[in-house]
């Protein structure tokens, strides 16, 4: 029994989850090369055509986020609904699997603050 208890007590390698890898932030953030891949990786399973809005599929995501400044206010990341969802500021945190690393959020914020261009 002592052996079983000691094995259980030492079996966890991490006391906490390892930190997520830091995403390098380019000088100029490209929507198609830097931001869309984040949607493809973490968001598209729920936010796809015919499912939860906004539609973050490659063909529709830019217009879905920027039309009428509904989710993104170019030049104002902190005031954008997208940013608030990513940090959980008065909105449900997205993605639902857990908050993104600061570097992913910083990448999206930099794109928004640079004018949210479709580049």
N, C-alpha and C positions, 0 to 999 in steps of 0.2 A: 504494500500500500504506500509506503514511503517513496518507493521508486516511481510509482504512478503519479503521485502528487508532485514530486520534483520534476518529472518530465513535463507535466502539464504547466507548471509554473515557468519553465524555461523554454517552452516550445514556440513562443511567439518571438519572431526575429525582430519585428518593429514594434515599438511601443505606440507609434503613431504612423500614419501613412507617410511614405516618402514624399517630398515636395515634387510638384509637377515641374517638368523641364521648363526652363526659361526660354521664351520665344524671342529671338533677336528682332529688334525693331529697326526696319530699314529707314533710310533718310526720307524717302518718299514712299508712302504706303500705297500699294496698288490694290484696288478693290478685287480685281479678278485673280491676282496672284497671291495676295496676302489675306484678304478678308473672306472671300467666298470659300476657300478651303476650310476655314473654321466652321462655317455653316455646314459644309459637306460632312465634316468629321463629327460634329456634336449636335447639330440641330435638325438636319433634314429628315430624321426618322419621324419627327412630329410635325415639323413645319414644311410640308410638301404640298404640291398641287392637290386641292380637294380636301385638305385636312386643316389643321390649326393655322390660323393667320398669325403673322404674315407668311406668305409662301416664300421660303428661302431656297427654292430650287434655282439652279444656275440661270435658267432662262427668265425667271421672274423676280429674283430677290432684290435687285437694285431698285427697280421701280416700286416694288411692294414696300420697301423701307423708306423711300424718299418722297413718294407722291404726297403732296400737301403737307409735308413735314410731319406726317403722322407718327413715325417711329424715329426718324433722324432729322435733327435740325442742323443743317450744314453750318459749321463753325462753332457749334455749341454742344459739345458732347455731354456735359453735365446736365443740360436741360433737355436732352433727348430721352424719349421713352426707352429706346434700345439700351442706352447706358444704365438707366435706372433698373431695368430688368437684369442686366448683367451683374450689378452690385447689390441688388435687393433693396433699393431705396424707394420704398413706397409701392413696390411692385413685387410680384412673385419672382423669385430668383430663377434665372435661366442660365444654362439648361437645368432641367429638373433633376438631373443626375448629380448636380453639385456645382458650386461656384467655380468659375474659371480661375486660372492663375492670374495674378496681377499683370503679367506680361501680355497675356491674350487680351485682357480688357484694355490695357494701354495701347495695344496695336489698333483695336477698333476705335478707341477714343482719338488716336492720332489721325486716323482716316477721317473721322467726322470733323475734327477741329481744322483739318486742312481743306475743308469745303465739301467733303463727302462726294468726291468726283467718281465718275464711272470710268475708271482707268484700269 
